[in-house]
Structure formats: structure tokens, C-alpha cells
Amino acid sequence: MTEQRAKSALITGANTGLGKELARQLALREDFDRIYLGCRNPAKAERAKSELQQVTGRSIFEVVIIDLSDMASVRAAVAAITRPLNAVVMNAGGTGGPTPASLTQDGVTEMFAQNLLGHVVLLEELISAGTLTEVAVLVGSEAARGVPKMRIPRPTFSSSSADEFASVIDGSFFAGQKFNVMLAYGQVKYLAALWMASMARKHPELRFITMSPGNTAGTEALRDQPALLRIIANRILLPYVAPALGIGHKLDIGAKRLADAVTDTSLQSGVFYASAAKTITGPVIDQAEIIPQLHDARIQDQAYEAIQRFVTAPVAN
């Protein structure tokens, strides 16, 4: 392996599920010689590192402790990466824990903090430091366009203004009504895709890809759901029933979408790729074919502006 070919990647949420499987798949490519496992829990991170070394036969994994809900932790993680980073995969996320509508010290909902705010700071810090050299991949979701089969409503906005988007981020969108967890999740994923598209126009020297892994078994997406539902879904529905019905696929297939986003330079920067309309598996397409607003530069920048309000002006305790 020549030094010129050697590549490195940082994957958040790399101790389990999609992140861990993606680390395995990238490690099987000889052009990657360093994979940073971005994890919050040191013990789980070291266990994942050991398992990945055993299964791949390569000692190229390095643990980076990062808590995406703690901006100081995010910045410390960036400082810990001392060599150029070809790729960052922003994978960690979820449905916001037991209190998804609660506000963090940064004035955003737990839902938004868990999925996006930490990744925004991570990516912007990597770019500012000159560490990232090639591609940023954000894990998206078909929830951004709604998934009727899974009772996830399509996010809709009356103005798509920065103020309206900010109301999603701080939870005031749901003022006077019950917080809808699945709608909020779709809204955050929609804003995330718009933010990535805006970043692509601001930094044309890099590639920015939002990629949905599709409805994938073996992830931690349901970790915040009731125990019985989680057990049934993770042990029966997702690994067996969903693939048999064509509405789900195995972990390695979902992770391969992310690996393709890292390595396939034919994918266009700023585009949100996910399954075709009315499906949550199969080949991916540009989601602007379904939601034209995703390609609207004005709307992209409104999402960017709304997010920056919470990056630059956090709410004090």
C-alpha cells in the first residue's frame, strides 16, 4: 500500500449497528489504513474495536471518545484527530430518548440534539481545522419525506422560513399540541438534508452526501422504544418479517449504502439519496425527484440559518 492511497475515516456511533458494520466494510478495502471509531462509551468502544480487529484481521481502528450532546466533547474529538481525514460519516442518532421534546442546554430538543446539532459542530470544526479532505456523509432517513407504511407523516411547512425551521429545532412548532415523535424525527431528517445541501454549495471543494440506509435490521434506532416493542421488532420483525415482505433489508445492505456514499465519487454533492417513492428498500434515487424543495437553494439556506442560531448562540443554563 502506498502512502498516497492510504485513507482514513471517522464514523460516529461506531460501536454498534450501522456504524460498526460500516467500519467493518471500509476496513475490508485496502485503501483505508485508519478508521476512527467515534463513540460515547469507552468500554463499548474498546469492545467494538477488539471485535472489528478480529473479524477483519486488521489493526487499523482507533477509538475517539465523542458525546454528540456535549459540544466541548465534540471539539475535543476533532482536536484528537491529528492526521488528514478523508471521510466523516455522521451516523449516531435516534428518536430522542425518553424525553425527545425536552430542551438541552443549547436550547434544542433532545430529538434535534441527538440527530444533528453535535454533527453540525463536528463537521464545521473539521472543515475549519482543515482536517477533512474529501467527503462528509450524513445518515438520512426516508422519514424526511414521510413513510405511510410506518405511520410516519410527511413533514410540511407553510413558509420554509428560518423562523419556522427554528421552531422545529426548539420544539415550539408543537406549542399547544401534543409532541409527535415520528413527525419530529422526519422534520429533523428533512432539515439535515437541507443543511447538507447548503454546506455543499458553501464548500465546493468537498463532497456532501446525505444517504438513507433504508429500513435496516440490526440498528439501535428503536433503543428508546418500550422494551416489548423493541424486542419484537429487533428479533422478529426487522430481521425476518420485513425482508420477507420487501419492506426491510439486512444490516450489511444498509451499511453498504453508506459505504457507497463514502467511496462512490459519481454520487453528486449536496444530494439526499434514499429509496424510490413508496419504498424503503432497493436502489436509491435523488429525493428531490419526490420533494423538489430539497433542491431549492433558498430553502437550503433557510435551514442552514435556523441551525446556525443554535450553534453560535447557545442558551445558558
Secondary structure in CASP SS format (residue, H / E / C, confidence):
PFRMAT SS
TARGET T0000
AUTHOR 0000-0000-0000
METHOD secondary structure of the structure
MODEL  1
M C 1.00
T C 1.00
E C 1.00
Q C 1.00
R C 1.00
A C 1.00
K E 1.00
S E 1.00
A E 1.00
L E 1.00
I E 1.00
T E 1.00
G C 1.00
A C 1.00
N C 1.00
T C 1.00
G H 1.00
L H 1.00
G H 1.00
K H 1.00
E H 1.00
L H 1.00
A H 1.00
R H 1.00
Q H 1.00
L H 1.00
A H 1.00
L C 1.00
R C 1.00
E C 1.00
D C 1.00
F E 1.00
D E 1.00
R E 1.00
I E 1.00
Y E 1.00
L E 1.00
G E 1.00
C E 1.00
R C 1.00
N C 1.00
P H 1.00
A H 1.00
K H 1.00
A H 1.00
E H 1.00
R H 1.00
A H 1.00
K H 1.00
S H 1.00
E H 1.00
L H 1.00
Q H 1.00
Q H 1.00
V H 1.00
T H 1.00
G C 1.00
R C 1.00
S C 1.00
I C 1.00
F E 1.00
E E 1.00
V E 1.00
V E 1.00
I E 1.00
I C 1.00
D C 1.00
L C 1.00
S C 1.00
D C 1.00
M H 1.00
A H 1.00
S H 1.00
V H 1.00
R H 1.00
A H 1.00
A H 1.00
V H 1.00
A H 1.00
A H 1.00
I C 1.00
T C 1.00
R C 1.00
P C 1.00
L E 1.00
N E 1.00
A E 1.00
V E 1.00
V E 1.00
M E 1.00
N C 1.00
A C 1.00
G C 1.00
G C 1.00
T C 1.00
G C 1.00
G C 1.00
P C 1.00
T C 1.00
P C 1.00
A C 1.00
S C 1.00
L E 1.00
T C 1.00
Q C 1.00
D C 1.00
G C 1.00
V C 1.00
T E 1.00
E H 1.00
M H 1.00
F H 1.00
A H 1.00
Q H 1.00
N H 1.00
L H 1.00
L H 1.00
G H 1.00
H H 1.00
V H 1.00
V H 1.00
L H 1.00
L H 1.00
E H 1.00
E H 1.00
L H 1.00
I H 1.00
S H 1.00
A C 1.00
G C 1.00
T C 1.00
L E 1.00
T E 1.00
E E 1.00
V E 1.00
A E 1.00
V E 1.00
L E 1.00
V E 1.00
G C 1.00
S C 1.00
E H 1.00
A H 1.00
A H 1.00
R H 1.00
G C 1.00
V E 1.00
P H 1.00
K H 1.00
M H 1.00
R C 1.00
I E 1.00
P C 1.00
R C 1.00
P C 1.00
T C 1.00
F C 1.00
S C 1.00
S C 1.00
S C 1.00
S C 1.00
A H 1.00
D H 1.00
E H 1.00
F H 1.00
A H 1.00
S H 1.00
V H 1.00
I H 1.00
D C 1.00
G C 1.00
S H 1.00
F H 1.00
F H 1.00
A C 1.00
G C 1.00
Q C 1.00
K C 1.00
F C 1.00
N C 1.00
V H 1.00
M H 1.00
L H 1.00
A H 1.00
Y H 1.00
G H 1.00
Q H 1.00
V H 1.00
K H 1.00
Y H 1.00
L H 1.00
A H 1.00
A H 1.00
L H 1.00
W H 1.00
M H 1.00
A H 1.00
S H 1.00
M H 1.00
A H 1.00
R H 1.00
K H 1.00
H C 1.00
P C 1.00
E C 1.00
L C 1.00
R E 1.00
F E 1.00
I E 1.00
T E 1.00
M E 1.00
S C 1.00
P C 1.00
G C 1.00
N C 1.00
T E 1.00
A C 1.00
G C 1.00
T C 1.00
E C 1.00
A C 1.00
L C 1.00
R C 1.00
D C 1.00
Q C 1.00
P C 1.00
A H 1.00
L H 1.00
L H 1.00
R H 1.00
I H 1.00
I H 1.00
A H 1.00
N H 1.00
R H 1.00
I H 1.00
L H 1.00
L H 1.00
P H 1.00
Y H 1.00
V H 1.00
A H 1.00
P H 1.00
A H 1.00
L H 1.00
G C 1.00
I C 1.00
G C 1.00
H E 1.00
K C 1.00
L H 1.00
D H 1.00
I H 1.00
G H 1.00
A H 1.00
K H 1.00
R H 1.00
L H 1.00
A H 1.00
D H 1.00
A H 1.00
V H 1.00
T H 1.00
D C 1.00
T C 1.00
S C 1.00
L C 1.00
Q C 1.00
S C 1.00
G C 1.00
V C 1.00
F E 1.00
Y E 1.00
A E 1.00
S E 1.00
A C 1.00
A C 1.00
K C 1.00
T C 1.00
I C 1.00
T C 1.00
G C 1.00
P C 1.00
V E 1.00
I E 1.00
D E 1.00
Q H 1.00
A H 1.00
E H 1.00
I C 1.00
I C 1.00
P H 1.00
Q H 1.00
L H 1.00
H H 1.00
D C 1.00
A H 1.00
R H 1.00
I H 1.00
Q H 1.00
D H 1.00
Q H 1.00
A H 1.00
Y H 1.00
E H 1.00
A H 1.00
I H 1.00
Q H 1.00
R H 1.00
F H 1.00
V H 1.00
T H 1.00
A C 1.00
P C 1.00
V C 1.00
A C 1.00
N C 1.00
END
